[in-house]
């Protein structure tokens, strides 16, 4: 399939139940991404380094502040790609007077001193010690923003988004048995991108028989 599309790879090797195929260039990597999207295969992605968005925490705004108002203000000050969300308490889940902004323009963001006529500061988001979890498919190791796997409800284990489920949320740490049945092992093709040094680089992970799902990764 890759050869027919002109996607070049330098080598392939097994890794447990997986096969790693190393692509030659970022262009081959991006072409493979486009191929997976065109054939509508489920996958998830860790974006390339140049595609990743910087995350900063905004301090100095009231908790009642509208996310849309913050975004509009940021856009008016030159942060055209701003994505804003309000942060919540891990324990109570209540909204905090903290807002997370994602952008590829952190240098320009650092020049902003006021939002909604209030003095604000931007802090780099601290990395969590816990693994990332996707709230679309409920798997670990990637985020919802980059996921194209089938939706999986954390409440009942069915193939739909948790927000549309009529069941109440389960207690922390408890999930439906059917939910766990979704994590039986799969066999993958793992497609990697190196920088010519032989070190692990970006890689795409695909189901071997092309039936269940495909996983795209870009790891440095």
C-alpha positions in Angstrom: 0.0 0.0 0.0 2.8 2.4 0.9 4.8 1.5 -2.2 1.9 2.2 -4.5 1.7 5.7 -3.0 5.4 6.4 -3.3 5.9 6.4 0.5 9.5 5.5 1.1 10.8 3.6 4.1 14.4 2.5 4.9 13.8 -0.7 6.8 11.3 -2.8 8.6 11.7 -4.9 11.7 9.7 -6.9 14.2 9.1 -5.7 17.8 7.2 -8.2 19.8 3.9 -8.6 18.0 4.6 -5.5 16.0 6.5 -4.7 12.8 8.4 -1.3 12.7 8.8 0.3 9.3 11.1 3.3 9.2 10.1 6.1 6.7 12.8 8.2 5.2 11.6 11.8 5.6 9.0 13.9 7.3 7.4 14.2 3.8 6.9 10.4 3.7 5.5 10.6 7.2 3.0 13.3 6.3 2.1 11.4 3.1 1.4 8.4 5.2 -0.9 10.4 7.5 -2.8 11.6 4.5 -3.1 8.1 3.2 -4.6 6.9 6.5 -7.1 9.7 6.5 -8.1 9.1 2.9 -8.9 5.4 3.5 -10.7 6.4 6.7 -8.8 4.1 9.0 -9.0 4.9 12.7 -5.7 6.2 14.2 -4.2 8.5 16.8 -1.3 10.9 16.4 1.4 12.4 18.4 2.1 15.4 16.2 5.4 16.3 14.7 7.5 18.7 16.8 6.8 21.6 14.5 3.0 20.9 14.7 2.9 20.8 18.5 1.1 23.6 20.4 2.7 25.4 23.3 0.5 25.3 26.5 0.4 28.2 28.9 -1.7 28.8 32.0 -3.3 32.3 32.3 -3.5 33.8 35.8 -5.3 36.9 36.8 -8.7 36.4 35.4 -11.9 35.7 37.4 -13.3 32.1 37.3 -16.6 33.5 35.7 -14.7 34.8 32.7 -16.0 33.5 29.4 -13.7 31.2 27.4 -15.0 32.7 24.2 -14.2 36.3 25.4 -10.7 35.3 26.3 -10.1 33.7 22.9 -11.5 36.7 21.1 -9.2 39.0 23.0 -6.2 36.9 22.3 -7.1 36.8 18.6 -7.4 40.6 18.5 -3.9 40.8 20.0 -2.4 38.6 17.3 -2.8 35.0 18.6 -4.8 33.8 15.7 -4.6 30.1 16.5 -5.5 30.4 20.2 -7.4 27.5 21.8 -8.7 28.3 25.3 -10.2 26.1 28.0 -11.0 26.6 31.7 -9.1 24.4 34.1 -10.9 22.5 36.8 -10.0 21.1 40.2 -8.9 17.4 40.1 -10.8 16.7 43.3 -14.0 18.7 43.1 -14.1 19.1 39.3 -15.2 22.7 39.9 -13.9 25.5 37.6 -10.8 27.3 38.7 -9.8 30.9 38.0 -7.1 29.5 35.7 -7.3 29.1 31.9 -5.2 27.0 29.6 -4.3 28.5 26.2 -2.7 26.5 23.4 -0.8 28.2 20.6 2.1 27.9 18.2 2.9 31.5 19.0 4.3 31.5 22.5 6.8 34.3 21.8 3.9 36.7 20.9 1.8 35.4 23.8 4.6 36.5 26.2 4.1 40.1 24.9 0.5 40.3 26.2 0.1 41.9 29.5 -3.7 42.5 29.7 -6.8 40.6 28.8 -10.3 42.1 29.3 -8.4 45.1 30.7 -7.1 43.0 33.6 -3.4 42.4 34.2 -2.5 38.8 33.5 0.5 36.5 33.5 1.3 33.4 31.5 3.0 30.4 33.0 4.2 27.3 31.3 1.9 24.3 32.0 3.6 21.8 34.3 3.9 18.3 33.0 1.8 15.8 34.8 3.4 12.8 36.4 0.4 10.7 35.2 0.2 9.3 31.7 -2.0 11.1 29.2 -5.5 9.6 28.8 -7.7 10.1 25.8 -11.3 11.0 26.7 -12.5 9.8 23.3 -11.3 6.2 23.2 -10.3 6.1 26.9 -6.9 4.6 26.1 -3.7 6.0 27.6 -0.7 7.5 25.9 -2.3 10.1 23.7 -5.0 12.9 23.9 -8.5 13.4 22.6 -7.3 16.2 20.3 -5.2 13.8 18.3 -7.4 10.7 18.4 -9.3 9.2 15.5 -10.1 5.8 17.2 -13.6 4.7 17.8 -15.3 6.5 20.7 -15.7 4.5 23.9 -17.9 5.5 26.8 -16.2 5.4 30.2 -19.6 4.8 31.8 -21.0 1.8 29.9 -18.3 0.7 27.6 -20.4 1.2 24.4 -19.2 2.9 21.3 -20.4 6.5 21.9 -19.1 9.6 23.6 -19.4 9.6 27.4 -21.1 13.0 27.3 -24.1 11.6 25.4 -24.5 8.6 27.8 -27.6 8.6 30.0 -25.9 6.5 32.8 -24.4 8.3 35.8 -20.6 8.4 35.9 -19.0 5.5 37.8 -17.0 6.0 41.0 -13.3 6.9 40.4 -11.4 3.8 39.5 -14.5 1.7 38.7 -15.5 1.0 35.2 -17.9 -1.4 33.5 -16.5 -4.9 32.7 -17.5 -4.4 29.1 -15.3 -1.3 29.0 -12.2 -3.4 29.9 -13.0 -6.0 27.3 -12.1 -3.5 24.6 -8.5 -3.7 25.5 -7.6 -7.1 24.2 -4.2 -7.2 22.4 -4.0 -6.1 18.8 -1.2 -6.7 16.3 0.2 -3.7 14.6 2.5 -2.4 11.9 4.7 0.3 13.5 6.0 2.8 11.0 8.8 5.0 12.2 10.6 8.1 11.0 14.3 8.6 11.8 16.6 11.6 11.2 19.3 9.4 9.6 21.0 8.7 12.9 19.2 5.3 13.5 17.6 6.7 16.6 13.9 6.3 17.1 11.9 9.1 15.6 8.3 9.6 14.4 6.3 6.5 13.9 3.0 5.3 12.8 1.4 2.2 14.3 -1.1 0.3 12.2 -3.2 -2.8 12.8 -1.6 -5.8 10.9 -4.8 -7.0 9.1 -6.0 -3.4 8.6 -9.3 -4.3 10.3 -9.4 -2.9 13.9 -7.6 0.4 14.0 -4.5 2.3 13.1 -2.3 4.3 15.4 -0.1 7.2 14.3 2.7 8.4 16.5 5.4 11.1 16.2 7.9 10.5 19.1 11.2 12.3 19.5 
